[in-house]
Amino acid sequence: MRTRCLSRNKCCKAAHQQAAMRLLLVAAVLRVGAFTPSGDGRPPSRLRAEDKPKDPIVSAEGWPRVEALLDRLPVFTVANEQGQPLQYEADGKPLALLYADVDAAKSELKSAKEEHPSLGLDIVPMGLGEAFQLHRKGDAVLIPSQDSMEAAGAPKGASPLGQELPLFACMEMAVQGEDGKPVLPLFLDRGEAQRAVEDAMAADDSDTKLEIVGLSLHKALEQLVSQESSAFSFVPPASSLAHIQSYLENSGGVGVNTSPPS
């Protein structure tokens, strides 16, 4: 299968956009304190995982590299003024809801504010790498967007609760990575993947139709943690980045606090 690279200008543009995304998300982590450290400096969610069986993905040797890339993808949860996620009970266990779709999180926030007007609720971002670990431990549920779930093949109108988080990619398309080598972009948004493919075809001046495939996050990570190098990149939805920028500019910068309530 031949790899299609974007033109020089397209690659440079993509690289600059990715750099801007990284800077924005790094600023989010630094300013909002998304991972509240415990006494010895480790996030409490990781401390709680030590007494449980090792997870084959998050305990893999390649996980730290993949986690750092995943944390460039924001997810959102409804949290109180202290940054503690609103808890929902399932089978007698409290769970946080972590939304890949910022608009779905806003909708949940509206309902939660009506039910709990005194809690000072807001939606706050956290990196998908940390969110995935909470999900794997059973402390949270990752909720895909309705559109991306249906684009991946789910029946129209199906509930996103309990569904896999889908990723979208064109195996014949690449962008320039940080080291100048081509990397495969993985999108959370099917429409943005389609637009990237159309841009690549226009730059390549080709009529060949490039196919977009859907991948589950779980299955993709199983493969990615076994690779020795990062021949891929994650592309955050534009709507998520726009919300984070607005959040940092207009809020006090409260981040997700994964410490147990006192």
Secondary structure, 3 states (H helix, E strand, C coil): CCCEECCHHHHHHHHHHHHHHHHHHHHHHHHHCCCCCCCCCCCHHHHHHCCCCCCCCCCCCCHHHHHHHHCCCEEEEEECCCCCECEEEECCEEEEEEECCHHHHHHHHHHHHHHCCCCCCEEEEEEHHHHHHHHHCCCEEEECCHHHHHHCCCCCCCCCCCCCCEEEECCCEEEECCCCCEEEEEECCHHHHHHHHHHHHHHHCCCCCCCCEEEEHHHHHHHHCCCCCCCEEEECCHHHHHHHHHHHHHCCCCCCCCCCCC
